[in-house]
Amino acid sequence: MYHSSSRISLSAICSPPFRPKNSSSLRARAEDPGKSQALIWGVISVFERRAFKPMRAALLWGAFISLILWQPALAQDTDDTLLPYAVHIHQTPMQNWGPGAGIYLGKGLFITAAHVAGRSWLTRPKVAIAGVEYPTRVVKEGSFEGTDLTLLSVEEDLLPARLWLRRNVICSAPPVPGQEVVTIVPGSAVRSHILAPDRLPADTRKRFNTVIADVARTGNSGSGVFDVKRKCLLGIMSRKISQSQTRLGAAKPETRDIAKYFVPAAEIAAFLPADLRL
């Protein structure tokens, strides 16, 4: 028998995320499998209706197999187009749990989780891109207990030229259960999906109701959560939700990771200064 209680944990999500070494672990899928399946069955039906010479049949079967193998690679390639938006966030001195993550919005602006940047007057956060640190100006600072976001600014002409024309789009539609997403940190894109709030402990559902699955694999604090189809920013990763259960007579509780909460796009839009135009 268990006595159950839920808690919000920060420590694990601040650790460097697991980064798969091969593309198969990304669970890459085609964006529109329905269309691909229709094409595949169309090819099969051709074989059923007509008699082809062996050479032509071999070529068509080769194209059929290539189409199947090409779909995961296409999904991975489209996810990789979001990687330039991911940066590291360094406190001064560097935080002992390793670099945090952040996302480039455009026009020299970067957004991250407030607890990643820390109390800026003390931590003097920097943006790090490809190993180069850039000093920042804090545009707006939230808090871990409130809105877990901080907006940083870097002189745009100091940034790599590849970022000058980039503009991130913040999603206008709210996330829905089952929606496919991809989490982005420097050098890693990992797919997941939105969980329904009723999968969470009852005392966390109201405040932390925008969550994803795949706790161990996905990006940690400050990483971006993007809509796979629209390529818009759906949220910024904030924290992990865990549930502790203690067996009767057991010396220690058992902890199970349930989901990761992200600050949703609607809160990001509300957090940005009213006069900001990306």
N, C-alpha and C positions, 0 to 999 in steps of 0.2 A: 504493500500500500504506500502511496505517495502523499506528501503534503506539498502542494505546488505554490510557487511564487514566481513573479516575473521581475526582471530588472533590466536596466539599460546599461550596456557595457561600452566603454570607450577604448580600453587598452588594446584589444585585439585589432580593431579597425585602424589603429595608428601604425601598426606594423607594416612593413613593405609587403604589397600584395604578391601572391603567387603568380608568376608569369610563365605560361606554358612555352615549351621549347618547340612545339610543332603545331601545325595548323589544325590538326584533328581535334585538339583539346578546346578549340574555340567554339565548337558546336556550330560551325558555320552552316547556314541554310540559305536556300534561294529566297529572295524577297517575295516572289509570287509563285510558289510551287504549283498552284492550280494551272497556270499557263504552261509551265514546263511539262506537267503531266499530260495535258491535252496534246501537246506537240508529240510527246513520246508515243501516246496511244494512236495518234494520227499516223506515225511512221509504221507502227505495227499493223494498222488496218490496211495500209498499202500492200503489205506482204500477203494479207489475207485475200485481197481482191485481184491481185495481178500476179503473173508469173514473170520473174526477172531472171535474167542470165546470172550465172554464179558470180561473175565479177561485179556486176551492179549491186547484187544482194550483199556481197562482202563490204562494198563501200558504204552502203546505207547502214549496215550493222555497225561499222566503224564509227559513223557519225552519231548513231544512237548511243553507243558506249561513251563517246567523247562528251556528249551532252550531259550525261549523268555525272561524269567526273568533273565537268566544268562548273557545275552549279555551286559546290562548296567554295571553290576558288573565287568565284565571282562575289559571293557574300563576304568573304574575308577581305577582298580588295576594296569593296565599298566601305567596310568598317575602317580600313587603314587610311582612308581619305580624311578621317576625323583626327588622326593622331597628331598632326601639327598644332592642334588647339591645346594639347596637354602640356603642362609645365610642372616643374618642381617648385615648392615653396620652402625656403630655408629661413629659420629664425637665426638671430645673432646672439650668442653663438648657436651653432647647429643643434637642433633638438636631439636628445639622446635616443629617441625611437626611430630616427632616420628621417629622410625628406618627406614632406607632405606633398599633396598634389594640388593643382589648380587648373583652371580653364581660361583660355584667352577668349575674350568677348569681341575684341576689335578696338581700334583707335587707342591702343596702349593700355587697355583696361583688362584686368584679370580678376576672376572671382574664385574664392576658395571657402572652405569651412572656417568659421571664426576661431575655433579651437586649434586649427592648424597654424594660422598666423599668430595666435596668442594675443596677449595684450600688447598692442603694437608699440606703445611708448617705451616698453621694456624690451621687446624682442626684435624690433626693427626688421621686419620681414623683407626678404629679397625674393625676386623671381629668378629661377635658374633654368636656362635653356641650353641644352647640349653642353653642360658643364660650366657655362658662363653665368655669373651672378649679375643681376641688375638691381640697383637700389630702387625702392618704391616710395610712393606717396600714398598714404591711406586716405581713400576717398570716403569710405564709410565702414564702420566697424560694428558688427553684431556681437552676440555672445552665445556660448554653448547652451545656456539655460533659456535664452530667448530665440532669436532668429540666428541660426548657426551659419552666418555668412559674413565675409569681409571682402570689400572691394578695394583692389590695389591699382595704382596707376604707375606706368613707366613711360618715360619720354619715348614717343613712338619712333623717332629717328635713330634711337640707340638700339632698337630691336633688329633682329635679322630681317633682311629684305623680304624673305618669304612670308612674313606676317603682316606686312604693311597694308595689303589689300584684303586681308581676310576679315570677314565679319560673321560672327556667330548669330544664329537665329534662335530666339527663345520660343519654345512651343507655346501655342495659344490654347490647345486642347488639353484637358486634364488626363492623367494616365488612367488606364482601365485595366482591370485584372486580366491576365493572360497576354497583355501587350508585350511584344518582343522589344528588348532594349539592348544596348551595348554600353558597357562601362569603359571609359577611356582614361588611361594614365600614360605617362611618357613610355613609349615603346610597347604598349600592350593594349589590345582591344579584346574584351571578353563579353560574350553574349549571355543574357539572362532574360527574365520575364517578370512582369509586375504580379505581385501576390495580392489576393483579396484581403482586406482588413480583418475578415473573420478568421484568418489563419493566425492572427496575433493573440497574445494574452489579452483578456478583457480590459485590463487596466491600462493598456498602451494603445488601444485602437483609436481613440479620439484624437490624440495629439500626433501620433506617429503612424499615419494611415497611408503613406506613400512608401511602399517597400518593395524590394526585389528579393528573389531567391538566390541560390548559389553563393552562400556567405563566404566560403573559403576561397573561391576562385576570383571573385570580382574585385574591382578597384576599391581602395579604402578612402579614408577621409579626404575630402577636397576633390576627388575624382569626378568626372562628368558622367551623367547618365543621359544617353541620347536615344531618341526614337529611331529605330532601325530604318523605317521606311522614309520618314520625312527628313532625317538627319538634323533635327532641331534639338536644342538642349532641353531635356526634360527635368533635370534636377542636378543638385550637387550632393554628393555622398556625405552623410553626417555621422552616423553611428550604427552600431550593431545592437540588435535586440536578442537577448538570450533569456532562457527560462531555467530556473533552478528547481530541482525536485529532490526531495530528501526521503529516502526509504525509512520506514519505522525501524529504529534500532541501528541505522547506519551512522557511521561517525562523520562522514562528510556528504554534502549535497552533490548531486550530479547536475552539470550544466550542459544545456543543449542550445546551440545557436539556431535561431529560427529565421531571421531575416536581417536585411540591412535597410535602414531608413535613409531617404534622401530628401533634402529640402526641395519642394516641387517648384516648377517653373512659375506658377502664379505668385509664390512668395518671393522668388527672385525678382520678378518684374516689379512687385510692390516695394522691394528693398532698394532698387536702383533709384538714384536721384531723379526727380521729376524732369529736370532739364537735360537729362542725358539722352543723346541721340547717337545710336550706333550706325 
